[in-house]
Amino acid sequence: MRLSRYCARERLPGGMRLWERLARRAGFRGTVAVYGYGVGGRPGGAQRKAERTGVQDGMVLADYEPGLIRVWVPCTCQAADFDVEELGEVHEDPLASFAHELGHHVQYARRRTYFNEAVAERYGRLLLREFGVR
């Protein structure tokens, strides 16, 4: 797994080693692009999710396409005014979103399709549980 950071100040919840272990367990060898967001969130995120899934309730914190996972994390350089516990309560946790996208990667590796949200969600939860995160 290669990590590409937008400004190099983004902190990965749980630390870089945990993210690498999760990716290795899922067999992901692509690039993880990490972007920071602040008070305003990432522009157009909710709109892109609504276009893709037909549901607009919350902000997408990760996105998968073969060979690339994009992750948005709260970043101090954006003067972020957020509460980390609040993000977890509303299930907008970057680590959980990353695990979910790894579920899409496993689907793609096995079946060459990655659109089943239920399977990705289940795999992400099991992966986090296996590593003792949730």
DSSP file with accessible surface (Angstrom, degrees, kcal/mol):
  #  RESIDUE AA STRUCTURE BP1 BP2  ACC     N-H-->O    O-->H-N    N-H-->O    O-->H-N    TCO  KAPPA ALPHA  PHI   PSI    X-CA   Y-CA   Z-CA
    1    1 A M              0   0   59      0, 0.0     2,-0.4     0, 0.0    30,-0.2   0.000 360.0 360.0 360.0 129.2    0.0    0.0    0.0
    2    2 A R  E     -a   31   0A 171     28,-2.3    30,-3.3     2,-0.0     2,-0.5  -0.868 360.0-147.9-101.9 142.3    1.3    3.4   -1.0
    3    3 A L  E     -a   32   0A  47     -2,-0.4     2,-0.5    28,-0.2    30,-0.2  -0.931  12.3-173.8-114.0 128.3    0.1    6.5    1.0
    4    4 A S  E     -a   33   0A  64     28,-2.9    30,-3.4    -2,-0.5     2,-0.4  -0.982   8.6-163.3-121.7 119.1   -0.2    9.8   -0.7
    5    5 A R  E     -a   34   0A  90     -2,-0.5    30,-0.2    28,-0.2    28,-0.0  -0.837  16.9-145.0-106.3 144.7   -1.0   12.8    1.6
    6    6 A Y  S    S-     0   0  164     28,-2.2    -1,-0.1    -2,-0.4    29,-0.1   0.939  96.6  -2.4 -71.4 -49.7   -2.4   16.1    0.4
    7    7 A C  S    S-     0   0   45     27,-0.2    -1,-0.1     0, 0.0    28,-0.1   0.386  89.9-121.5-125.4   0.7   -0.6   18.4    2.9
    8    8 A A  S    S+     0   0   76     26,-0.2    -3,-0.0     1,-0.1    -2,-0.0   0.516  94.8  90.6  69.8   8.0    1.3   15.8    5.1
    9    9 A R        +     0   0  156      2,-0.1    67,-0.4    66,-0.0     2,-0.2   0.485  53.8 113.2-105.7  -7.0   -0.5   17.1    8.3
   10   10 A E        -     0   0    1     24,-0.1     2,-0.5    65,-0.1    65,-0.1  -0.487  57.8-147.4 -68.3 132.7   -3.5   14.7    8.1
   11   11 A R        -     0   0  183     63,-0.6    -2,-0.1    -2,-0.2    -1,-0.0  -0.891   7.5-136.1-103.2 130.9   -3.4   12.2   11.0
   12   12 A L    >   -     0   0   13     -2,-0.5     3,-2.3    61,-0.1     7,-0.1  -0.739  26.4-116.9 -85.5 122.1   -4.8    8.7   10.4
   13   13 A P  T 3  S+     0   0   46      0, 0.0     6,-0.1     0, 0.0    -1,-0.1  -0.361 102.2  15.9 -58.5 128.0   -7.0    7.6   13.2
   14   14 A G  T 3  S-     0   0   64      4,-0.1     4,-0.4    -2,-0.1     3,-0.1   0.256 124.6 -87.8  91.1 -14.6   -5.4    4.6   14.9
   15   15 A G    <>  -     0   0   31     -3,-2.3     4,-1.6     1,-0.1     3,-0.3   0.064  40.7 -78.6  94.3 157.2   -2.0    5.3   13.2
   16   16 A M  H  > S+     0   0   54      1,-0.2     4,-2.4     2,-0.2     5,-0.2   0.866 123.5  59.0 -60.6 -39.3   -0.4    4.4    9.9
   17   17 A R  H  > S+     0   0  196      1,-0.2     4,-2.4     2,-0.2    -1,-0.2   0.896 104.5  50.4 -62.8 -39.2    0.6    0.9   11.0
   18   18 A L  H  > S+     0   0   21     -4,-0.4     4,-2.6    -3,-0.3    -1,-0.2   0.935 110.5  49.3 -63.9 -43.7   -3.1   -0.1   11.7
   19   19 A W  H  X S+     0   0    0     -4,-1.6     4,-2.3     1,-0.2    -2,-0.2   0.906 111.8  49.4 -63.2 -39.7   -4.1    1.2    8.2
   20   20 A E  H  X S+     0   0   66     -4,-2.4     4,-2.7     2,-0.2    -1,-0.2   0.907 110.7  49.9 -65.0 -41.7   -1.3   -0.8    6.6
   21   21 A R  H  X S+     0   0  109     -4,-2.4     4,-2.5     2,-0.2    -2,-0.2   0.908 111.1  49.1 -63.8 -42.5   -2.3   -4.0    8.5
   22   22 A L  H  X S+     0   0    0     -4,-2.6     4,-1.9     2,-0.2    -2,-0.2   0.934 113.2  46.9 -61.6 -45.0   -5.9   -3.6    7.5
   23   23 A A  H  X>S+     0   0    0     -4,-2.3     5,-2.6     1,-0.2     4,-0.7   0.914 112.2  50.0 -64.2 -42.1   -4.9   -3.1    3.8
   24   24 A R  H ><5S+     0   0  169     -4,-2.7     3,-0.9     1,-0.2    -1,-0.2   0.922 109.1  52.0 -63.1 -41.0   -2.5   -6.0    3.9
   25   25 A R  H 3<5S+     0   0  130     -4,-2.5    -1,-0.2     1,-0.3    -2,-0.2   0.878 112.3  45.7 -63.4 -35.6   -5.2   -8.3    5.4
   26   26 A A  H 3<5S-     0   0   12     -4,-1.9    -1,-0.3    -5,-0.2    -2,-0.2   0.530 114.7-117.8 -84.8  -6.7   -7.6   -7.3    2.6
   27   27 A G  T <<5 +     0   0   24     -3,-0.9     2,-0.5    -4,-0.7    -3,-0.2   0.715  57.9 157.1  78.3  22.3   -4.9   -7.8    0.0
   28   28 A F      < +     0   0    4     -5,-2.6    -1,-0.2    -6,-0.2    -2,-0.1  -0.697  13.0 164.7 -86.7 123.0   -5.0   -4.1   -1.1
   29   29 A R        +     0   0  208     -2,-0.5    -1,-0.1   -28,-0.1    -5,-0.0   0.188  45.4  96.2-120.0  13.6   -1.7   -3.1   -2.8
   30   30 A G  S    S-     0   0   16      1,-0.1   -28,-2.3   -29,-0.1     2,-0.4   0.173  80.9 -67.3 -87.0-153.0   -2.8    0.1   -4.4
   31   31 A T  E     -ab   2  68A  24     36,-2.3    38,-2.4   -30,-0.2     2,-0.6  -0.834  29.9-155.2-106.8 137.2   -2.6    3.8   -3.4
   32   32 A V  E     -ab   3  69A   0    -30,-3.3   -28,-2.9    -2,-0.4     2,-0.6  -0.965  12.3-160.2-109.5 114.2   -4.4    5.4   -0.5
   33   33 A A  E     -ab   4  70A   7     36,-2.5    38,-2.9    -2,-0.6     2,-0.5  -0.874   7.2-159.1 -96.8 121.1   -4.8    9.1   -1.2
   34   34 A V  E     -ab   5  71A   0    -30,-3.4   -28,-2.2    -2,-0.6     2,-0.4  -0.895  10.9-178.2-108.0 125.6   -5.5   11.1    2.1
   35   35 A Y  E     - b   0  72A  76     36,-2.9    38,-2.8    -2,-0.5     2,-0.3  -0.920  18.1-134.2-119.7 148.0   -7.1   14.5    2.0
   36   36 A G  E     - b   0  73A  13     -2,-0.4     2,-0.3    36,-0.2   -26,-0.0  -0.696  18.5-170.0 -98.7 151.4   -7.8   16.8    4.9
   37   37 A Y  E     - b   0  74A  14     36,-1.7    38,-2.0    -2,-0.3    41,-0.2  -0.971   1.3-170.8-137.3 156.3  -11.1   18.7    5.4
   38   38 A G    >   -     0   0    9      3,-0.4     3,-1.4    -2,-0.3    42,-0.2  -0.108  55.5 -36.3-119.7-141.6  -12.1   21.4    7.8
   39   39 A V  T 3  S+     0   0  102     39,-0.7     3,-0.1     1,-0.3    40,-0.1   0.896 132.4  47.3 -57.3 -44.3  -15.2   23.2    9.0
   40   40 A G  T 3  S-     0   0   79      1,-0.2    -1,-0.3     3,-0.0    40,-0.0   0.528 101.9-137.4 -80.1  -2.9  -16.9   23.2    5.6
   41   41 A G    <   -     0   0   20     -3,-1.4    -3,-0.4     2,-0.1    -1,-0.2  -0.264  48.3 -41.3  74.2-169.5  -16.2   19.6    4.8
   42   42 A R  S >  S-     0   0   18     18,-0.1     3,-1.8    -5,-0.1     4,-0.4  -0.820  72.0-108.3 -96.3 129.6  -15.1   18.5    1.4
   43   43 A P  T 3  S+     0   0  115      0, 0.0    -2,-0.1     0, 0.0    -1,-0.0  -0.286  95.7   3.1 -60.4 132.9  -17.0   20.4   -1.4
   44   44 A G  T 3> S+     0   0   31      1,-0.1     4,-2.6     3,-0.0     5,-0.2   0.461  89.7 124.1  78.3   0.2  -19.4   18.3   -3.3
   45   45 A G  H <> S+     0   0    1     -3,-1.8     4,-2.2     1,-0.2     5,-0.2   0.938  75.9  43.6 -60.9 -48.9  -18.9   15.2   -1.2
   46   46 A A  H  > S+     0   0   32     -4,-0.4     4,-2.4     1,-0.2    -1,-0.2   0.885 113.5  53.0 -65.4 -35.8  -22.6   14.7   -0.3
   47   47 A Q  H  > S+     0   0  115      2,-0.2     4,-2.4     1,-0.2    -2,-0.2   0.932 108.6  48.7 -66.3 -43.0  -23.7   15.5   -3.8
   48   48 A R  H  X S+     0   0  114     -4,-2.6     4,-2.0     1,-0.2    -2,-0.2   0.909 112.3  49.0 -63.6 -39.2  -21.4   12.9   -5.3
   49   49 A K  H  X>S+     0   0   51     -4,-2.2     4,-3.3    -5,-0.2     5,-0.5   0.920 110.1  51.4 -66.0 -41.6  -22.6   10.3   -2.8
   50   50 A A  H  X5S+     0   0   21     -4,-2.4     4,-1.9     1,-0.2    -2,-0.2   0.903 110.4  49.1 -62.1 -39.5  -26.2   11.1   -3.6
   51   51 A E  H  <5S+     0   0  135     -4,-2.4    -1,-0.2     1,-0.2    -2,-0.2   0.892 117.8  40.5 -65.9 -37.2  -25.5   10.7   -7.3
   52   52 A R  H  <5S+     0   0  115     -4,-2.0    -2,-0.2    -5,-0.2    -1,-0.2   0.893 132.7  18.8 -79.9 -41.0  -23.9    7.4   -6.8
   53   53 A T  H  <5S-     0   0   52     -4,-3.3    -3,-0.2     2,-0.2    -2,-0.2   0.612  91.5-124.4-108.6 -16.6  -26.1    5.8   -4.2
   54   54 A G  S  <<S+     0   0   66     -4,-1.9     2,-0.4    -5,-0.5    -4,-0.2   0.534  79.9 104.4  81.5   5.7  -29.3    7.8   -4.4
   55   55 A V        -     0   0   71     -6,-0.5     2,-0.4    -9,-0.1    -2,-0.2  -0.970  48.5-170.7-123.4 134.9  -29.1    8.6   -0.7
   56   56 A Q        +     0   0  133     -2,-0.4     2,-0.2    -3,-0.1     3,-0.1  -0.734  40.3 119.7-126.8  83.8  -28.0   12.0    0.8
   57   57 A D  S    S-     0   0  110     -2,-0.4     2,-0.2     1,-0.2    -1,-0.0  -0.684  72.8 -12.8-144.1  86.7  -27.5   11.7    4.5
   58   58 A G  S    S-     0   0   34     -2,-0.2     2,-0.4     2,-0.0    -1,-0.2  -0.544  84.9 -65.1 112.3 179.0  -24.0   12.5    5.7
   59   59 A M        -     0   0   40     -2,-0.2     2,-0.3    -3,-0.1   -13,-0.1  -0.876  39.9-120.0-114.1 137.9  -20.7   13.0    4.2
   60   60 A V        -     0   0   11     -2,-0.4   -18,-0.1     1,-0.1     3,-0.1  -0.580  26.0-178.9 -72.8 128.9  -18.6   10.4    2.3
   61   61 A L        +     0   0    3     -2,-0.3    11,-2.6     1,-0.2     2,-0.3   0.435  67.1  24.3-109.4  -3.0  -15.2    9.9    4.1
   62   62 A A  E     -C   71   0A   2      9,-0.2     2,-0.3    35,-0.1     9,-0.2  -0.983  59.8-167.1-156.6 154.6  -13.8    7.4    1.7
   63   63 A D  E     -C   70   0A  27      7,-2.4     7,-2.8    -2,-0.3     2,-0.4  -0.996  10.5-150.0-147.0 139.2  -14.2    6.3   -1.9
   64   64 A Y  E     +C   69   0A   8     -2,-0.3     5,-0.2     5,-0.2    50,-0.0  -0.897  22.7 156.9-115.8 139.3  -13.0    3.2   -3.8
   65   65 A E  E >   -C   68   0A  81      3,-2.4     3,-2.9    -2,-0.4    -2,-0.1  -0.939  62.3 -70.2-145.1 152.8  -12.0    2.6   -7.4
   66   66 A P  T 3  S+     0   0   54      0, 0.0     3,-0.0     0, 0.0    39,-0.0  -0.164 121.0   4.4 -49.8 123.0   -9.7   -0.3   -8.4
   67   67 A G  T 3  S+     0   0   41      1,-0.0   -36,-2.3   -37,-0.0     2,-0.4   0.351 122.7  74.0  86.7  -5.1   -6.2    0.5   -7.3
   68   68 A L  E <   -bC  31  65A  41     -3,-2.9    -3,-2.4   -38,-0.2     2,-0.5  -0.985  49.4-175.9-146.1 130.3   -7.1    3.7   -5.4
   69   69 A I  E     -bC  32  64A   0    -38,-2.4   -36,-2.5    -2,-0.4     2,-0.5  -0.996  14.6-157.1-121.7 123.5   -8.9    4.5   -2.2
   70   70 A R  E     -bC  33  63A  47     -7,-2.8    -7,-2.4    -2,-0.5     2,-0.4  -0.880  12.7-173.1 -98.8 132.3   -9.5    8.1   -1.4
   71   71 A V  E     -bC  34  62A   0    -38,-2.9   -36,-2.9    -2,-0.5     2,-0.5  -0.987  12.9-155.2-129.3 134.4   -9.9    9.0    2.3
   72   72 A W  E     +b   35   0A  27    -11,-2.6   -36,-0.2    -2,-0.4   -38,-0.1  -0.947  19.2 177.9-109.4 125.8  -10.9   12.3    3.8
   73   73 A V  E     -b   36   0A   0    -38,-2.8   -36,-1.7    -2,-0.5     2,-0.1  -0.916  39.8 -92.7-124.5 151.6   -9.8   12.9    7.4
   74   74 A P  E     -b   37   0A  21      0, 0.0   -63,-0.6     0, 0.0     2,-0.4  -0.422  49.1-161.7 -59.8 135.6  -10.2   16.0    9.7
   75   75 A C    > > -     0   0    2    -38,-2.0     3,-1.1   -65,-0.1     5,-0.9  -0.979  26.6-145.7-131.1 136.5   -7.1   18.1    9.3
   76   76 A T  G > 5S+     0   0   87     -2,-0.4     3,-1.8   -67,-0.4    -1,-0.1   0.793  98.6  66.1 -68.5 -27.0   -5.7   20.8   11.6
   77   77 A C  G 3 5S+     0   0   44      1,-0.3    -1,-0.2     2,-0.1   -39,-0.1   0.705  96.8  56.7 -69.9 -15.9   -4.4   22.8    8.6
   78   78 A Q  G < 5S-     0   0   86     -3,-1.1   -39,-0.7   -41,-0.2    -1,-0.3   0.240 115.4-115.7 -94.1  10.9   -8.0   23.4    7.5
   79   79 A A  T < 5 -     0   0   79     -3,-1.8   -40,-0.3     1,-0.2    -3,-0.2   0.926  44.8-159.5  53.8  47.9   -8.8   25.0   10.9
   80   80 A A      < -     0   0   26     -5,-0.9     2,-0.6   -42,-0.2    -1,-0.2  -0.352  19.9-164.8 -66.2 131.5  -11.2   22.1   11.5
   81   81 A D        +     0   0  138     -3,-0.1     2,-0.3    -2,-0.1    -1,-0.1  -0.803  43.6 124.7-113.5  84.3  -13.8   22.7   14.1
   82   82 A F        -     0   0   78     -2,-0.6     2,-0.5     4,-0.0     3,-0.1  -0.915  57.3-127.3-141.1 164.4  -15.0   19.2   14.8
   83   83 A D     >  -     0   0   75     -2,-0.3     4,-1.9     1,-0.1     3,-0.1  -0.969  12.0-153.1-118.2 118.2  -15.5   16.7   17.6
   84   84 A V  H  > S+     0   0   98     -2,-0.5     4,-1.7     1,-0.2     5,-0.1   0.896  97.0  51.1 -60.2 -40.8  -13.9   13.3   17.1
   85   85 A E  H  > S+     0   0  133      1,-0.2     4,-2.0     2,-0.2    -1,-0.2   0.893 106.9  54.7 -64.8 -36.1  -16.4   11.5   19.3
   86   86 A E  H  > S+     0   0  112      1,-0.2     4,-1.7     2,-0.2    -1,-0.2   0.897 104.0  54.7 -64.7 -38.1  -19.3   13.1   17.4
   87   87 A L  H  <>S+     0   0   21     -4,-1.9     5,-3.1     1,-0.2    -1,-0.2   0.922 109.4  47.9 -60.7 -42.2  -17.9   11.8   14.1
   88   88 A G  H ><5S+     0   0   36     -4,-1.7     3,-1.3     3,-0.2    -1,-0.2   0.885 107.5  55.5 -65.9 -37.6  -17.9    8.3   15.6
   89   89 A E  H 3<5S+     0   0  146     -4,-2.0    -1,-0.2     1,-0.3    -2,-0.2   0.855 111.2  43.0 -65.4 -35.5  -21.4    8.6   16.9
   90   90 A V  T 3<5S-     0   0   80     -4,-1.7    -1,-0.3    -5,-0.1    -2,-0.2   0.199 117.2-112.2 -97.0  16.1  -22.8    9.4   13.5
   91   91 A H  T < 5S+     0   0  164     -3,-1.3    -3,-0.2     1,-0.1    -2,-0.1   0.835  79.6 128.4  58.8  36.9  -20.7    6.7   11.8
   92   92 A E      < +     0   0   41     -5,-3.1    -4,-0.1    -6,-0.2    -1,-0.1  -0.427  28.8 143.5-112.8  53.5  -18.6    9.2   10.0
   93   93 A D     >  -     0   0   25     -5,-0.2     4,-2.5     1,-0.1     5,-0.2  -0.839  47.9-145.6 -96.8 123.2  -15.3    7.7   11.1
   94   94 A P  H  > S+     0   0    4      0, 0.0     4,-2.5     0, 0.0     5,-0.2   0.868  99.6  52.4 -58.4 -36.3  -12.5    7.7    8.5
   95   95 A L  H  > S+     0   0    6      2,-0.2     4,-2.5     1,-0.2     5,-0.2   0.935 111.1  45.9 -67.0 -42.9  -11.1    4.4    9.7
   96   96 A A  H  > S+     0   0   32      1,-0.2     4,-2.2     2,-0.2    -1,-0.2   0.899 113.1  50.9 -65.4 -37.8  -14.5    2.6    9.5
   97   97 A S  H  X S+     0   0   23     -4,-2.5     4,-2.3     2,-0.2    -2,-0.2   0.902 109.3  50.8 -65.6 -39.1  -15.0    4.2    6.0
   98   98 A F  H  X S+     0   0    0     -4,-2.5     4,-2.1    -5,-0.2    -2,-0.2   0.935 110.0  49.2 -63.6 -43.7  -11.6    2.9    5.0
   99   99 A A  H  X S+     0   0    0     -4,-2.5     4,-1.5     1,-0.2    -2,-0.2   0.897 109.5  53.2 -62.4 -39.2  -12.5   -0.6    6.1
  100  100 A H  H  X S+     0   0   17     -4,-2.2     4,-1.3     1,-0.2     3,-0.3   0.931 108.6  48.9 -60.2 -45.0  -15.7   -0.3    4.2
  101  101 A E  H  X S+     0   0   14     -4,-2.3     4,-1.9     1,-0.2    -1,-0.2   0.844 105.0  58.1 -67.4 -30.4  -13.8    0.6    1.0
  102  102 A L  H  X S+     0   0    0     -4,-2.1     4,-2.4     1,-0.2    -1,-0.2   0.861 101.1  57.9 -64.2 -32.5  -11.5   -2.3    1.6
  103  103 A G  H  X S+     0   0    1     -4,-1.5     4,-2.1    -3,-0.3    -2,-0.2   0.896 104.4  50.1 -61.3 -39.8  -14.7   -4.4    1.5
  104  104 A H  H  X S+     0   0    6     -4,-1.3     4,-2.4     2,-0.2    -2,-0.2   0.892 108.4  53.7 -64.1 -37.9  -15.3   -3.0   -2.0
  105  105 A H  H  X S+     0   0   25     -4,-1.9     4,-2.8     2,-0.2    -2,-0.2   0.925 107.3  49.7 -62.6 -43.8  -11.7   -4.0   -2.9
  106  106 A V  H  X S+     0   0   13     -4,-2.4     4,-2.1     1,-0.2     5,-0.2   0.918 110.5  51.1 -62.3 -41.0  -12.3   -7.6   -1.8
  107  107 A Q  H  X S+     0   0   19     -4,-2.1     4,-3.1     1,-0.2     6,-0.7   0.932 111.7  47.3 -58.8 -45.2  -15.5   -7.7   -3.9
  108  108 A Y  H  X S+     0   0   63     -4,-2.4     4,-1.8     1,-0.2    -2,-0.2   0.907 110.8  51.2 -65.6 -40.7  -13.6   -6.4   -6.9
  109  109 A A  H  < S+     0   0   58     -4,-2.8    -1,-0.2     1,-0.2    -2,-0.2   0.874 120.2  35.1 -64.7 -35.5  -10.7   -8.9   -6.4
  110  110 A R  H  < S+     0   0  185     -4,-2.1    -2,-0.2    -5,-0.2    -1,-0.2   0.862 137.8  12.1 -86.7 -40.6  -13.1  -11.8   -6.2
  111  111 A R  H  < S-     0   0  193     -4,-3.1    -3,-0.2     2,-0.3    -2,-0.2   0.416  89.8-120.3-122.2  -2.4  -15.9  -10.9   -8.6
  112  112 A R  S  < S+     0   0  168     -4,-1.8     2,-0.3    -5,-0.5    -4,-0.2   0.787  87.5  90.6  60.9  26.8  -14.7   -7.9  -10.7
  113  113 A T        -     0   0   63     -6,-0.7    -2,-0.3    -9,-0.1    -1,-0.2  -0.982  48.0-179.0-144.4 147.7  -17.6   -5.9   -9.4
  114  114 A Y        +     0   0   55     -2,-0.3    -6,-0.1    -7,-0.1   -50,-0.1   0.017  50.2 103.0-140.2  35.5  -17.7   -3.7   -6.3
  115  115 A F        +     0   0  140     -8,-0.1     2,-1.1   -11,-0.0    -1,-0.1   0.461  44.9 107.6-102.4  -1.0  -21.1   -2.1   -6.0
  116  116 A N     >  -     0   0   83      1,-0.2     4,-1.8   -12,-0.1     5,-0.2  -0.673  43.9-175.8 -84.0 101.9  -22.7   -4.3   -3.3
  117  117 A E  H  > S+     0   0   83     -2,-1.1     4,-2.6     1,-0.2     5,-0.2   0.858  78.7  56.9 -66.1 -37.0  -22.8   -1.9   -0.3
  118  118 A A  H  > S+     0   0   59      2,-0.2     4,-2.4     1,-0.2    -1,-0.2   0.922 108.5  46.3 -63.8 -42.7  -24.2   -4.6    2.1
  119  119 A V  H  > S+     0   0   50      2,-0.2     4,-2.7     1,-0.2     5,-0.2   0.928 113.5  49.0 -66.0 -43.0  -21.2   -6.9    1.5
  120  120 A A  H  X S+     0   0    0     -4,-1.8     4,-2.5     1,-0.2   -17,-0.2   0.918 111.8  49.2 -63.7 -41.5  -18.7   -4.1    1.8
  121  121 A E  H  X S+     0   0   76     -4,-2.6     4,-2.3     2,-0.2    -1,-0.2   0.931 112.6  47.3 -63.8 -44.9  -20.3   -2.9    5.1
  122  122 A R  H  X S+     0   0  143     -4,-2.4     4,-2.4    -5,-0.2    -2,-0.2   0.930 113.1  48.2 -63.5 -45.2  -20.3   -6.4    6.5
  123  123 A Y  H  X S+     0   0   46     -4,-2.7     4,-2.7     1,-0.2    -1,-0.2   0.916 110.6  52.0 -62.5 -43.2  -16.6   -7.0    5.5
  124  124 A G  H  X S+     0   0    3     -4,-2.5     4,-2.3    -5,-0.2    -1,-0.2   0.923 110.9  46.9 -60.4 -44.2  -15.5   -3.6    7.0
  125  125 A R  H  X S+     0   0  146     -4,-2.3     4,-2.4     1,-0.2    -1,-0.2   0.920 113.6  48.2 -64.0 -43.9  -17.2   -4.4   10.3
  126  126 A L  H  X S+     0   0   87     -4,-2.4     4,-2.6     2,-0.2    -2,-0.2   0.899 110.6  51.8 -63.6 -39.1  -15.7   -7.9   10.5
  127  127 A L  H  X S+     0   0    2     -4,-2.7     4,-1.6     2,-0.2    -2,-0.2   0.937 111.7  45.5 -63.7 -45.6  -12.2   -6.5    9.6
  128  128 A L  H  <>S+     0   0    6     -4,-2.3     5,-2.7     1,-0.2     6,-0.7   0.900 113.2  50.5 -64.9 -39.4  -12.3   -3.9   12.3
  129  129 A R  H ><5S+     0   0  154     -4,-2.4     3,-1.5     1,-0.2    -1,-0.2   0.904 106.6  55.3 -64.8 -40.2  -13.6   -6.5   14.8
  130  130 A E  H 3<5S+     0   0  106     -4,-2.6    -1,-0.2     1,-0.3    -2,-0.2   0.870 110.9  45.0 -60.7 -36.0  -10.8   -8.9   13.8
  131  131 A F  T 3<5S-     0   0   42     -4,-1.6    -1,-0.3    -5,-0.2    -2,-0.2   0.336 116.2-115.6 -90.7   5.1   -8.2   -6.2   14.6
  132  132 A G  T < 5S+     0   0   64     -3,-1.5    -3,-0.2     2,-0.2    -2,-0.1   0.754  79.7 123.1  71.5  25.4  -10.0   -5.3   17.9
  133  133 A V      <       0   0   44     -5,-2.7    -4,-0.2     1,-0.2    -5,-0.1   0.852 360.0 360.0 -86.4 -36.7  -10.9   -1.8   16.8
  134  134 A R              0   0  148     -6,-0.7    -1,-0.2    -9,-0.2    -2,-0.2  -0.932 360.0 360.0-126.4 360.0  -14.6   -2.0   17.3
